[in-house]
Amino acid sequence: MIAPTSRLRLWTSESTSGRVTPMEVFFDLVFVFVITQVTHAVETHPGWEGLVKGLLPLVVMWWMFSAFGWLANAVRPDRVRVRLLLVLAMTAFFIMGLDVPYAFEPEGWAFPVAYLAVVAIHCVLYLTTPIPSARKAILRNAPFNAAGGVLVLIAPHLPERWGWVCWAAAVLVLYLSPFLGHIRGFVIEPHHFVERHALLLIVVLGESVVAIGIGAESPGGHAVDWPLALGVVLGIATAAGLWWVYFDGDEVRAEGALEQAGEHRRQLLAYYAFTGAHLVMIIGVVLVAAGITNAIHHFTGHVNPWWLGSGTAIFLIGHAFYRAMLRSGRVADRLVAAVCVVPLGLVASFAGWAAMAAVMVVLGAVAAIDHRLATRGLR
């Protein structure tokens, strides 16, 4: 007789074939626009208030966007009605992205309404799975997802202080919901889950590449000259450094860690290492992208002293947490680099080229240490 957990894992592996489907990759493309909007909001409103107003909508949106990654482990997107609902959810995410600049204003009602629509679509899709435990799990957690949307909906209509309280409460309700509603019953197929998040991070890193082109734009427009060419080289090197830190064998080790974990621990690892740690890395990429745009705009002049250094540090801390949870590699070099890159970014903020070069050196050092240890079999 086959144990229930064995039947569950067998069904999941067969239904997803362990691979991310083209529909999922297409779905994730909408997140490019979301990241672009958030990056623009952060860049155009420097300061703590602008930063928080740009990042809080991202934190709320990521909760549900990540939830669709969990969904695809239980519901294969190969049926017409599933695909149509996913396209409808994409549309809602796009509307949320459009309304990011207005999410804290009464006229920004489309943001929470679209969010609640996404919650409803996500729940309906989960209920189509033939796995009873997954259906029970989403029924326990969907009310918390909806509560977060309701809090965001009423926040702009309250005095400013209470509006901030509502946003903070929404984030707490969402990210504590797995424990309030019990994080049990969800299905995690290791290869599919790791690959989906890796591909999504590539999509997010695309924003740091797009930032180079945005930074290269000028009101009058001109052909590429030597300063701009050097700025492109440094910008691409910075984006490549972020990519290299993440994509250096961690995927295989992460998949192995999920495979070896028991059912409940696998769900906890999925929450902490992927939903949680990847959010930290995404926030880091947003700040780095804003910093790259700013650095190329002011290639030989003073740049924002925080974006590039702090963004890189946040990305490294997120990746260190990811590794620590999965025990997939060293974390000390990431943490040391995170501590060093912030003051280095401050010192190098006298010019855009210097700021990008400083970040590139730090990321290059981390990648070099990883590669050297890997060749010696010590990682």
C-alpha positions as CSV (number, residue, x, y, z in Angstrom):
1,M,0.0,0.0,0.0
2,I,1.4,3.4,-1.0
3,A,1.5,6.0,1.8
4,P,-0.6,9.2,1.3
5,T,2.4,11.4,1.0
6,S,3.9,9.2,-1.7
7,R,0.6,9.3,-3.7
8,L,0.6,13.1,-3.3
9,R,4.2,13.5,-4.5
10,L,3.6,11.1,-7.4
11,W,0.5,13.0,-8.6
12,T,2.3,16.3,-8.4
13,S,5.3,15.2,-10.3
14,E,3.2,13.7,-13.1
15,S,0.9,16.7,-13.3
16,T,3.7,19.3,-13.6
17,S,6.3,17.0,-15.1
18,G,8.7,18.9,-12.9
19,R,8.9,21.8,-15.4
20,V,7.6,25.3,-15.6
21,T,5.1,25.7,-18.4
22,P,5.1,28.4,-21.1
23,M,1.9,29.7,-19.6
24,E,3.6,30.4,-16.3
25,V,6.5,32.2,-18.0
26,F,4.1,34.3,-19.9
27,F,2.2,35.0,-16.7
28,D,5.4,36.2,-15.0
29,L,6.1,38.8,-17.7
30,V,3.5,41.1,-16.2
31,F,5.7,41.4,-13.1
32,V,8.3,43.2,-15.3
33,F,5.9,46.1,-15.6
34,V,5.2,46.0,-11.9
35,I,8.9,46.2,-11.1
36,T,9.4,49.0,-13.6
37,Q,6.6,51.0,-12.0
38,V,7.9,50.5,-8.5
39,T,11.5,51.4,-9.6
40,H,10.2,54.6,-11.3
41,A,8.2,55.5,-8.1
42,V,11.3,55.1,-5.9
43,E,13.5,57.0,-8.3
44,T,11.2,60.0,-8.9
45,H,10.4,60.4,-5.2
46,P,13.8,60.2,-3.3
47,G,13.5,60.1,0.4
48,W,12.0,57.8,3.0
49,E,8.4,58.5,2.3
50,G,8.8,58.0,-1.4
51,L,10.7,54.8,-0.8
52,V,8.1,53.3,1.5
53,K,5.2,54.4,-0.8
54,G,7.0,52.7,-3.7
55,L,7.9,49.5,-1.8
56,L,4.8,48.8,0.3
57,P,2.6,48.2,-2.8
58,L,5.3,45.8,-4.1
59,V,5.3,43.9,-0.8
60,V,1.5,43.5,-1.0
61,M,1.6,42.5,-4.7
62,W,4.4,40.0,-4.3
63,W,2.4,38.1,-1.7
64,M,-0.2,37.2,-4.3
65,F,2.2,37.0,-7.2
66,S,4.2,34.4,-5.3
67,A,1.0,32.6,-4.4
68,F,0.4,31.9,-8.1
69,G,3.8,30.1,-8.0
70,W,2.5,27.9,-5.3
71,L,-0.8,27.4,-7.2
72,A,1.0,26.0,-10.3
73,N,2.3,23.1,-8.2
74,A,-1.3,21.9,-7.6
75,V,-3.1,23.2,-10.8
76,R,-1.6,22.6,-14.1
77,P,-2.3,25.5,-16.5
78,D,-3.2,23.4,-19.5
79,R,-7.0,23.7,-19.5
80,V,-8.7,26.5,-21.3
81,R,-10.6,27.8,-18.3
82,V,-7.4,27.8,-16.2
83,R,-5.5,29.8,-18.8
84,L,-8.3,32.3,-19.2
85,L,-8.4,32.9,-15.5
86,L,-4.7,33.3,-15.4
87,V,-4.9,35.9,-18.2
88,L,-7.6,37.7,-16.2
89,A,-5.3,37.6,-13.1
90,M,-2.4,39.1,-15.3
91,T,-4.7,41.9,-16.3
92,A,-5.5,42.6,-12.6
93,F,-1.8,42.7,-11.8
94,F,-1.2,45.1,-14.6
95,I,-3.9,47.4,-13.3
96,M,-2.2,47.2,-9.9
97,G,1.1,48.1,-11.5
98,L,-0.5,51.1,-13.2
99,D,-2.0,52.3,-10.0
100,V,1.2,52.0,-7.9
101,P,1.8,55.8,-7.9
102,Y,-1.8,56.4,-6.6
103,A,-2.1,53.4,-4.2
104,F,-2.1,55.8,-1.2
105,E,-4.7,58.2,-2.6
106,P,-8.5,57.9,-2.7
107,E,-8.5,57.9,-6.5
108,G,-6.2,54.9,-6.4
109,W,-9.2,52.6,-5.7
110,A,-8.3,50.4,-8.7
111,F,-5.2,49.0,-6.9
112,P,-7.1,47.3,-4.0
113,V,-10.0,46.3,-6.2
114,A,-7.7,44.6,-8.7
115,Y,-5.9,43.0,-5.7
116,L,-9.2,41.5,-4.4
117,A,-10.0,40.3,-7.9
118,V,-6.6,38.4,-7.9
119,V,-7.4,36.9,-4.5
120,A,-10.8,35.6,-5.8
121,I,-9.2,34.2,-9.0
122,H,-6.4,32.5,-7.1
123,C,-8.9,30.9,-4.7
124,V,-11.2,29.7,-7.5
125,L,-8.3,28.1,-9.4
126,Y,-7.0,26.4,-6.2
127,L,-10.5,24.8,-5.7
128,T,-10.2,23.1,-9.1
129,T,-7.3,20.9,-7.9
130,P,-8.0,17.3,-7.2
131,I,-5.8,17.4,-4.1
132,P,-8.2,17.7,-1.0
133,S,-5.5,19.0,1.3
134,A,-4.7,21.9,-1.1
135,R,-8.4,22.9,-1.3
136,K,-8.7,22.9,2.5
137,A,-5.4,24.9,2.8
138,I,-6.6,27.7,0.5
139,L,-10.0,27.9,2.2
140,R,-8.1,28.5,5.5
141,N,-5.8,31.1,4.0
142,A,-7.9,33.0,1.4
143,P,-9.8,35.0,4.1
144,F,-6.4,36.5,5.3
145,N,-5.5,37.3,1.6
146,A,-8.8,39.1,1.2
147,A,-8.4,40.9,4.6
148,G,-5.1,42.4,3.4
149,G,-6.9,43.8,0.3
150,V,-9.7,45.3,2.4
151,L,-7.2,47.1,4.7
152,V,-5.5,48.6,1.6
153,L,-8.9,49.6,0.2
154,I,-9.9,51.6,3.3
155,A,-6.5,53.0,4.1
156,P,-6.7,56.1,1.7
157,H,-10.0,57.2,3.2
158,L,-8.6,57.5,6.8
159,P,-6.5,60.1,8.4
160,E,-2.9,59.7,7.2
161,R,-1.6,58.1,10.4
162,W,-4.4,55.5,10.4
163,G,-3.8,54.9,6.7
164,W,-0.2,53.9,7.5
165,V,-1.5,51.7,10.2
166,C,-3.8,49.9,7.7
167,W,-0.9,49.3,5.3
168,A,1.3,47.9,8.0
169,A,-1.6,45.7,9.3
170,A,-2.2,44.5,5.7
171,V,1.4,43.4,5.4
172,L,1.3,41.7,8.8
173,V,-1.9,39.9,8.1
174,L,-0.6,38.6,4.7
175,Y,2.8,37.5,5.8
176,L,1.6,35.9,9.1
177,S,-1.4,34.2,7.5
178,P,0.5,30.9,6.9
179,F,0.8,30.6,10.7
180,L,-2.6,32.1,11.6
181,G,-4.3,29.7,9.1
182,H,-1.7,26.9,9.4
183,I,0.7,26.3,6.6
184,R,-0.3,22.7,5.9
185,G,-1.8,20.9,2.9
186,F,-0.1,23.0,0.1
187,V,1.7,21.0,-2.6
188,I,5.4,21.8,-3.3
189,E,7.1,20.0,-6.2
190,P,10.8,20.8,-5.7
191,H,12.1,21.1,-9.2
192,H,9.1,23.1,-10.5
193,F,9.1,25.4,-7.4
194,V,12.9,26.2,-7.6
195,E,12.8,26.7,-11.4
196,R,9.8,29.0,-11.3
197,H,11.4,31.3,-8.8
198,A,14.7,31.2,-10.6
199,L,13.0,32.3,-13.9
200,L,11.0,34.9,-12.1
201,L,14.2,36.4,-10.6
202,I,15.7,36.6,-14.1
203,V,12.6,38.5,-15.1
204,V,13.2,40.9,-12.2
205,L,16.9,41.3,-13.0
206,G,15.8,42.4,-16.4
207,E,14.7,45.6,-14.8
208,S,18.3,46.4,-13.9
209,V,19.2,45.9,-17.6
210,V,16.2,48.1,-18.6
211,A,17.5,50.7,-16.1
212,I,20.6,51.1,-18.2
213,G,18.6,52.1,-21.3
214,I,16.5,54.5,-19.2
215,G,19.6,56.1,-17.8
216,A,21.1,56.4,-21.2
217,E,18.1,58.5,-22.5
218,S,18.6,62.2,-22.6
219,P,16.2,65.0,-23.5
220,G,17.9,65.9,-26.7
221,G,19.2,62.5,-27.6
222,H,22.7,61.7,-28.9
223,A,24.7,58.9,-30.3
224,V,26.7,56.6,-28.0
225,D,29.9,58.3,-26.9
226,W,32.7,57.0,-24.7
227,P,31.2,58.0,-21.3
228,L,27.9,56.4,-22.2
229,A,29.6,53.3,-23.6
230,L,31.5,53.0,-20.3
231,G,28.3,53.5,-18.3
232,V,26.7,50.7,-20.3
233,V,29.6,48.4,-19.5
234,L,29.5,49.2,-15.8
235,G,25.7,48.8,-15.7
236,I,25.7,45.5,-17.5
237,A,28.6,44.3,-15.2
238,T,26.5,45.3,-12.1
239,A,23.4,43.4,-13.4
240,A,25.6,40.4,-14.3
241,G,27.1,40.5,-10.8
242,L,23.7,40.1,-9.2
243,W,22.8,37.3,-11.6
244,W,26.1,35.5,-10.9
245,V,25.6,35.6,-7.1
246,Y,22.3,33.8,-7.4
247,F,22.8,31.5,-10.4
248,D,26.0,29.7,-9.4
249,G,24.7,26.2,-8.6
250,D,22.3,27.2,-5.9
251,E,19.3,25.9,-7.9
252,V,20.5,22.3,-7.8
253,R,21.3,22.4,-4.1
254,A,18.0,24.2,-3.3
255,E,16.1,21.5,-5.1
256,G,17.9,18.8,-3.2
257,A,17.1,20.5,0.1
258,L,13.4,20.6,-0.8
259,E,13.5,17.0,-1.9
260,Q,15.0,15.8,1.4
261,A,12.6,17.8,3.6
262,G,9.4,16.3,5.0
263,E,6.0,17.6,3.8
264,H,5.5,20.2,6.5
265,R,9.1,21.4,6.6
266,R,9.1,21.7,2.8
267,Q,6.2,24.1,3.0
268,L,8.0,26.2,5.6
269,L,11.2,26.3,3.5
270,A,9.1,27.3,0.5
271,Y,7.6,30.2,2.6
272,Y,10.9,31.4,4.2
273,A,13.4,30.8,1.4
274,F,11.2,31.6,-1.6
275,T,8.3,33.8,-0.7
276,G,10.3,35.6,2.0
277,A,13.9,35.7,0.9
278,H,13.1,36.4,-2.7
279,L,11.0,39.4,-1.7
280,V,14.1,40.8,0.0
281,M,16.2,40.1,-3.1
282,I,13.6,41.8,-5.3
283,I,13.6,44.9,-3.2
284,G,17.4,44.9,-3.6
285,V,17.1,44.7,-7.3
286,V,14.6,47.6,-7.4
287,L,17.0,49.9,-5.5
288,V,20.0,48.8,-7.7
289,A,17.9,49.5,-10.8
290,A,17.1,53.0,-9.5
291,G,20.7,53.5,-8.7
292,I,21.9,52.4,-12.2
293,T,19.5,54.8,-13.8
294,N,20.6,57.6,-11.5
295,A,24.3,56.7,-12.0
296,I,24.2,56.8,-15.8
297,H,22.2,60.0,-15.7
298,H,24.9,61.6,-13.6
299,F,27.9,59.7,-14.8
300,T,30.5,62.2,-13.8
301,G,28.4,64.0,-11.1
302,H,27.1,63.3,-7.6
303,V,24.6,60.4,-7.4
304,N,22.2,59.2,-4.7
305,P,24.5,57.8,-2.0
306,W,22.2,55.0,-0.9
307,W,20.5,53.3,-3.8
308,L,23.3,51.2,-5.4
309,G,25.1,50.3,-2.1
310,S,22.0,49.6,0.0
311,G,20.2,47.8,-2.9
312,T,23.2,45.5,-3.3
313,A,23.5,44.9,0.4
314,I,19.7,44.0,0.7
315,F,20.1,41.6,-2.3
316,L,23.1,39.9,-0.6
317,I,21.3,39.7,2.7
318,G,18.3,38.2,1.0
319,H,20.5,35.6,-0.8
320,A,22.3,34.8,2.5
321,F,19.0,34.1,4.2
322,Y,17.9,32.0,1.2
323,R,21.1,29.9,1.5
324,A,20.9,29.7,5.3
325,M,17.3,28.3,5.2
326,L,18.2,25.7,2.5
327,R,21.7,25.1,3.7
328,S,22.8,25.4,0.1
329,G,26.0,27.3,0.5
330,R,28.2,29.7,2.4
331,V,26.6,32.9,3.8
332,A,29.5,34.6,5.5
333,D,30.9,36.1,2.4
334,R,27.5,37.6,1.4
335,L,27.0,39.1,4.9
336,V,30.6,40.6,4.9
337,A,30.1,42.0,1.4
338,A,26.7,43.5,2.5
339,V,28.3,45.3,5.4
340,C,31.2,46.6,3.2
341,V,29.2,47.7,0.1
342,V,27.0,50.4,1.9
343,P,29.9,52.6,3.1
344,L,31.7,51.9,-0.1
345,G,28.7,53.2,-2.1
346,L,28.6,56.3,0.1
347,V,32.3,57.0,-0.6
348,A,31.9,56.4,-4.3
349,S,28.8,58.6,-4.7
350,F,30.8,61.5,-6.0
351,A,30.3,60.1,-9.6
352,G,28.0,57.6,-11.2
353,W,30.9,55.6,-12.8
354,A,32.6,55.3,-9.4
355,A,29.4,54.1,-7.7
356,M,28.8,51.4,-10.3
357,A,32.4,50.4,-10.2
358,A,32.4,50.0,-6.4
359,V,29.3,47.7,-6.5
360,M,30.8,45.8,-9.4
361,V,34.0,45.1,-7.5
362,V,32.1,43.8,-4.4
363,L,29.8,41.5,-6.5
364,G,32.8,40.3,-8.5
365,A,34.7,39.4,-5.3
366,V,31.7,37.4,-4.0
367,A,31.4,35.5,-7.3
368,A,35.1,34.9,-7.4
369,I,35.2,33.5,-3.9
370,D,32.2,31.2,-4.7
371,H,33.9,30.0,-7.9
372,R,37.2,29.3,-6.1
373,L,35.6,27.4,-3.3
374,A,33.5,25.4,-5.8
375,T,36.5,24.3,-7.8
376,R,38.1,23.1,-4.5
377,G,34.9,21.3,-3.5
378,L,34.6,23.5,-0.3
379,R,31.3,25.2,-0.9
